[in-house]
Amino acid sequence: MNDCPIPPGLIDLIVTDLDGTLWDRSNAVHPRTLEAVRRLQGANIRILAASGRRPASIKLVLDANDLALPAVCLDGALGRDFVRNEDFFRSGFSAERAMEVLERFLSIGVEPVVNIAAPDDRDCILGHSPSTHPDHIAFTRNWTRRADLRQVASEELVLGFGLCGQRRDVVGLCTDVLPDGVDLTSGPDPQYGGYGLAVRPPGVTKWSAVLAYCNVHGISPDRVLAVGDGHNDRELLAHAAISCAVVGGDAELARHADHLVGPPEVGGWADLDWTTPG
């Protein structure tokens, strides 16, 4: 399908979600999408990834698909240019606030994943009995270290807390006990089943990191197109000049989007490519 006729000359930056948008559940990018990305880059259109994933996880899949894109990571807590190997944005909790959030999790017997700013790829911290899905633990094994979570919260720059593939009632209980003034996203987890939860510092969203990227590169925020499929893309699409939602994704996102694109399994992302007729 192509419900996304983008007039040339209106957009300088495309911000794209990854899982369920740019690539499918097997982490594969459709050949049609790859061609579209390269045509748009050849036309001097910048493309910025935006995901709830951590940097190493994003880079792993980008490299596997022979793509080089800068990325907003951890739903906006970190922005990284992989080509230059440098961060363009970082926003973490204060030590006091990180400890407060952690203690609320622990008070109900939940050990979250703690994401930190680390000089190497081991930025995923697990306690002794992590509450995230076992497949998530296995997937992140190369970027994980075990540690005392209280010590980490008090000594490291914590970028966020998360759970993947949990029961809905457990995620609901977490959201009930977490303190006011933090940004959180919860909803169905397409990767591991069940429900997921991401907790970020106040004011941190994918869009806040996009604004930082625009500032670095001299891009006007009103020349940004955003595309996504999930509940954590709602604010991103709400602020973009042109918003595009993936068919089959979050229903509310689709209702409010300017345009719809097909799912990644059929290369729907290529519907954004206005450089080639049809």
ZINOR-V798137 format. One line per field, one symbol per residue. ss: DSSP state (2 for helix, 1 for strand, 0 for the rest). burial: b if it has 9 or more other C-alpha atoms within 8 Angstrom, else e. A space follows every 50 residues. Layout:
ss: ???
burial: ???
//
This chain:
ss: 00000000000011110010001000000022222222222200011111 00002222222222000001111222011110000111110000222222 22222220000011110000000111000000022222202221110022 22222001111111110222222222200000111111000000111111 00000222222222222000222111110022222222200111110000 2222220011100222022222000000
burial: ebebeeeeeebbbbbbbbbbbbbbeeeebbeebbbbbebbbeeebbbbbb bbbbbebbbebbbeeeeebbbbbbbbbbbbbbeeeebbbbbbbebeebbb bbebbbeeebbbbbbbbeeeebbbbbbeebbbbeebbeebeebbbebebe ebbbebbbbbbbbbbbeeeebeebeeebeeebbebbeebeebbbbbbbbb beebbbbbbbbbbbbeeebebebbbbbbbbbebbbbbeebbbbbbbbebb eebbeebebbbbbbeebbbbbbbbeeee
//
